[in-house]
Amino acid sequence: MNLGLALSGGGIKGAAHIGVIQALQEANINANFIGGTSIGSIVAALYAMEYTPAEMLKLFNYFSKMIFKNSAMYTDPTGKKLLSIQAGGLYSGENIAFAIEEAGKYKNMKKMKDLKIPIVIPAVDIRNSEKYIFTNMEKINDKYLNRADISIAVRASASYPAVFAPCIYNKHKFVDGGILDNIPVEEVKKIGAEKVIAVRFKLNKETRTVGLRSVLNKSIDIMFNKIEGQEVKKADYVIEVDTKDVNPFDFKQSNKCYKYGYLQAKKEIDNIKKIINEEV
């Protein structure tokens, strides 16, 4: 049976995806199709490079420290240097691409087609308001891009508006895929998965919002939660991880989020096995 994983966006909460994967693999549940949006695209790309969960967490912790450092400058497609805020974000996002490039070098992988596992990564072109899918599979139509570097695909999907500058690729100007598709269940099924496990984050409705940061974080959580609604209904099983009051941009909380994901998936292993063992 072809099993797929669909991993949602959510900032540093995405480390919980690695914990979920660890728990699934300990139970001999392995996905052979994967998709991820925003931070989920980083985990999905590492998974498709065939890194182990332990290696993924190590890389996640190492590279997350640099994402918000030394990236106030932005290099436009002509090579001109600009302040990243002039290009549309507080940070350039170039360190996201650098991190994925470095991870790919260890596995001798650069292009999407080099990845060993079928993958989909959504991004949104802010110029025409359309969703595009980076993939290593054959193109379904012109909205599917399969010739890009892995680093471009991930940077595009993770370019959260106003935080990271948009990612320019060919004639496109990409921002975070979570704007239109924060958990790509349907896209994972389109590339061949018969059943899909979706991993999302619980919306803590009663969280206190005091100050700009907490208001921004809560707003992001509400937006993603609403966007995910219809896609989640298409999943065969949903793991909802409660990451408590973790700030999506606090990269010191990655190990805590990993643990939340691992423990939640462990609790649900028996139910997951029942679902995936049912005939399609």
C-alpha positions as CSV (number, residue, x, y, z in Angstrom):
1,M,0.0,0.0,0.0
2,N,1.4,3.4,-1.0
3,L,1.4,5.6,2.1
4,G,1.9,9.4,2.0
5,L,2.7,12.0,4.6
6,A,1.5,15.6,4.4
7,L,3.3,18.0,6.7
8,S,1.9,21.4,7.6
9,G,3.6,24.8,8.0
10,G,4.0,26.4,11.4
11,G,7.4,27.8,12.0
12,I,9.6,26.0,14.5
13,K,6.6,23.8,15.4
14,G,7.7,21.9,12.3
15,A,10.3,20.0,14.4
16,A,7.3,18.1,15.7
17,H,7.1,16.5,12.2
18,I,10.5,14.9,12.8
19,G,9.2,13.4,16.1
20,V,6.1,12.0,14.3
21,I,8.3,10.4,11.7
22,Q,10.5,8.9,14.4
23,A,7.5,7.3,16.1
24,L,6.1,6.0,12.8
25,Q,9.4,4.4,11.8
26,E,9.8,2.7,15.2
27,A,6.4,1.1,14.4
28,N,7.7,0.1,10.9
29,I,5.4,2.6,9.3
30,N,7.2,4.2,6.4
31,A,5.8,6.7,4.0
32,N,6.8,6.3,0.3
33,F,5.3,9.7,-0.8
34,I,5.7,13.0,1.0
35,G,4.6,16.6,0.8
36,G,5.2,19.6,3.0
37,T,4.5,23.3,3.1
38,S,6.7,26.0,4.6
39,I,8.6,24.5,7.5
40,G,7.0,21.2,6.5
41,S,8.8,21.5,3.2
42,I,12.2,21.5,5.0
43,V,11.3,18.3,6.8
44,A,9.8,16.7,3.7
45,A,13.0,17.6,1.7
46,L,15.3,16.0,4.3
47,Y,13.0,12.9,4.4
48,A,13.2,12.6,0.6
49,M,17.0,12.9,0.9
50,E,16.7,9.8,3.1
51,Y,18.1,11.4,6.3
52,T,17.1,9.5,9.5
53,P,15.0,11.4,12.0
54,A,18.0,11.8,14.3
55,E,20.0,13.3,11.5
56,M,17.1,15.5,10.5
57,L,16.8,16.9,14.0
58,K,20.5,17.5,14.2
59,L,20.5,19.4,10.9
60,F,17.3,21.2,11.9
61,N,18.9,22.5,15.1
62,Y,22.1,23.4,13.4
63,F,20.7,25.3,10.4
64,S,17.8,27.0,12.2
65,K,20.3,29.1,14.2
66,M,21.5,30.8,11.0
67,I,18.2,31.4,9.3
68,F,17.6,34.7,11.1
69,K,21.3,35.7,11.1
70,N,23.3,37.7,8.7
71,S,20.5,37.8,6.1
72,A,19.5,41.4,6.2
73,M,20.8,41.8,2.6
74,Y,19.0,40.5,-0.4
75,T,20.5,39.6,-3.8
76,D,18.0,40.2,-6.6
77,P,18.1,38.0,-9.8
78,T,20.4,40.6,-11.5
79,G,23.0,40.3,-8.7
80,K,22.2,43.7,-7.2
81,K,22.4,43.9,-3.4
82,L,19.4,45.4,-1.6
83,L,18.3,45.6,2.0
84,S,15.9,42.7,2.4
85,I,13.1,45.0,3.6
86,Q,13.3,46.7,0.2
87,A,12.7,43.3,-1.4
88,G,9.7,42.5,0.7
89,G,10.8,40.9,4.0
90,L,12.7,41.5,7.2
91,Y,15.1,38.7,6.2
92,S,16.3,37.7,2.8
93,G,15.5,34.0,3.1
94,E,18.8,33.2,1.4
95,N,20.0,31.2,4.4
96,I,17.1,28.9,4.0
97,A,18.3,28.0,0.6
98,F,21.9,27.7,1.9
99,A,20.9,25.3,4.6
100,I,19.1,23.0,2.1
101,E,22.0,23.2,-0.3
102,E,24.4,22.1,2.4
103,A,22.1,19.2,3.4
104,G,21.9,18.1,-0.2
105,K,25.6,18.1,-0.7
106,Y,26.0,15.3,1.9
107,K,23.7,13.2,-0.2
108,N,24.9,14.4,-3.6
109,M,21.5,15.9,-4.4
110,K,20.8,19.3,-5.8
111,K,17.8,19.1,-8.1
112,M,14.3,18.0,-7.2
113,K,14.7,15.1,-9.5
114,D,17.6,13.9,-7.5
115,L,15.4,13.1,-4.5
116,K,14.7,9.5,-3.8
117,I,11.1,9.7,-2.7
118,P,8.2,11.3,-4.6
119,I,7.6,14.7,-3.1
120,V,5.4,17.8,-3.5
121,I,6.1,21.3,-2.2
122,P,3.5,24.1,-2.6
123,A,4.3,27.7,-3.1
124,V,2.3,30.7,-4.1
125,D,3.2,33.1,-6.9
126,I,2.3,36.5,-5.6
127,R,2.3,38.0,-9.1
128,N,-0.7,36.0,-10.3
129,S,-2.1,34.6,-6.9
130,E,-1.8,31.0,-8.1
131,K,-0.5,27.9,-6.3
132,Y,2.4,26.1,-7.9
133,I,3.8,22.7,-6.9
134,F,7.5,21.9,-6.9
135,T,8.0,18.1,-7.4
136,N,10.3,15.4,-8.7
137,M,7.5,13.7,-10.5
138,E,6.2,14.2,-14.1
139,K,4.4,17.5,-14.6
140,I,0.6,17.3,-14.4
141,N,0.3,20.7,-15.9
142,D,2.1,24.0,-16.1
143,K,1.5,24.6,-12.4
144,Y,3.9,21.8,-11.6
145,L,7.7,22.6,-11.6
146,N,10.1,19.7,-11.7
147,R,13.4,21.3,-12.8
148,A,14.2,23.5,-9.9
149,D,16.9,23.1,-7.3
150,I,15.7,21.6,-4.0
151,S,16.8,24.7,-2.2
152,I,14.7,27.0,-4.5
153,A,11.6,24.8,-3.8
154,V,12.0,25.0,-0.1
155,R,12.9,28.6,0.1
156,A,9.9,29.5,-2.1
157,S,7.5,27.5,0.1
158,A,8.9,28.9,3.3
159,S,9.0,32.6,2.3
160,Y,6.5,33.8,4.9
161,P,5.2,37.2,3.8
162,A,6.9,40.2,5.4
163,V,9.2,38.0,7.4
164,F,11.2,36.6,4.4
165,A,11.6,38.3,1.0
166,P,9.8,36.5,-1.8
167,C,11.8,33.9,-3.7
168,I,12.4,34.8,-7.4
169,Y,12.4,31.8,-9.7
170,N,12.2,32.2,-13.5
171,K,9.2,34.5,-14.0
172,H,7.7,33.7,-10.7
173,K,7.8,35.6,-7.4
174,F,7.0,33.0,-4.7
175,V,5.8,33.4,-1.2
176,D,4.8,30.9,1.5
177,G,2.7,28.0,0.2
178,G,0.7,28.1,3.4
179,I,-1.3,31.0,2.0
180,L,-3.3,28.7,-0.2
181,D,-2.2,25.1,0.8
182,N,-0.7,24.7,4.3
183,I,-1.0,20.9,4.3
184,P,-0.8,19.3,0.8
185,V,-2.9,16.2,1.3
186,E,-4.6,16.3,-2.1
187,E,-1.2,16.9,-3.8
188,V,0.4,13.9,-2.1
189,K,-2.5,11.8,-3.4
190,K,-2.1,13.1,-6.9
191,I,1.4,11.7,-7.1
192,G,0.4,8.2,-6.1
193,A,-0.3,7.9,-2.4
194,E,-3.4,5.7,-1.7
195,K,-3.7,6.8,1.9
196,V,-2.3,10.0,3.5
197,I,-1.4,10.8,7.1
198,A,-1.7,14.5,7.7
199,V,0.3,16.2,10.5
200,R,-1.0,19.6,11.7
201,F,-0.8,21.7,14.9
202,K,-3.5,22.2,17.4
203,L,-5.0,25.7,17.6
204,N,-4.8,26.8,21.2
205,K,-7.9,29.1,21.3
206,E,-7.4,30.4,24.8
207,T,-3.8,31.6,24.4
208,R,-3.2,35.0,25.9
209,T,-2.2,37.7,23.4
210,V,-0.2,40.5,24.9
211,G,2.1,42.5,22.8
212,L,3.0,42.5,19.1
213,R,4.7,39.1,18.9
214,S,2.0,37.1,20.6
215,V,-0.7,38.8,18.5
216,L,1.3,38.0,15.3
217,N,1.8,34.4,16.4
218,K,-1.9,33.8,17.3
219,S,-2.9,35.4,14.0
220,I,-0.6,33.0,12.1
221,D,-2.1,30.0,13.9
222,I,-5.7,31.1,13.2
223,M,-4.9,31.7,9.5
224,F,-3.2,28.4,9.0
225,N,-5.8,26.5,10.9
226,K,-8.6,27.8,8.7
227,I,-6.7,27.3,5.5
228,E,-6.1,23.6,6.5
229,G,-9.7,22.9,7.1
230,Q,-10.8,21.4,3.7
231,E,-7.4,19.7,3.0
232,V,-7.5,17.9,6.4
233,K,-10.9,16.4,5.5
234,K,-9.2,14.6,2.5
235,A,-6.6,12.9,4.8
236,D,-7.1,9.2,5.9
237,Y,-5.7,10.0,9.3
238,V,-4.8,13.3,11.0
239,I,-2.2,13.6,13.8
240,E,-2.8,16.9,15.6
241,V,0.1,17.9,17.7
242,D,-0.4,20.3,20.7
243,T,2.8,22.4,20.8
244,K,1.4,24.4,23.7
245,D,2.4,28.1,23.6
246,V,5.5,27.7,21.4
247,N,6.4,30.8,19.5
248,P,6.6,29.7,15.8
249,F,9.8,31.8,15.4
250,D,11.6,30.7,18.6
251,F,14.1,28.2,17.2
252,K,15.4,27.4,20.7
253,Q,12.2,25.3,21.1
254,S,12.9,22.8,18.4
255,N,13.7,19.9,20.7
256,K,10.6,20.5,22.7
257,C,8.5,20.5,19.6
258,Y,10.2,17.2,18.4
259,K,9.2,15.6,21.7
260,Y,5.6,16.8,21.4
261,G,5.3,15.3,17.9
262,Y,7.0,12.0,19.0
263,L,4.8,11.5,22.1
264,Q,1.5,12.3,20.2
265,A,2.3,9.9,17.4
266,K,3.2,7.2,19.8
267,K,-0.2,7.5,21.5
268,E,-1.9,7.1,18.1
269,I,0.2,4.2,16.6
270,D,-2.5,1.6,17.1
271,N,-5.2,3.7,15.4
272,I,-2.9,4.6,12.6
273,K,-2.1,0.9,11.9
274,K,-5.8,0.2,11.7
275,I,-6.4,2.9,9.2
276,I,-3.5,2.0,6.9
277,N,-4.2,-1.7,7.0
278,E,-7.8,-1.2,5.9
279,E,-8.3,-2.0,2.2
280,V,-8.3,1.1,0.0
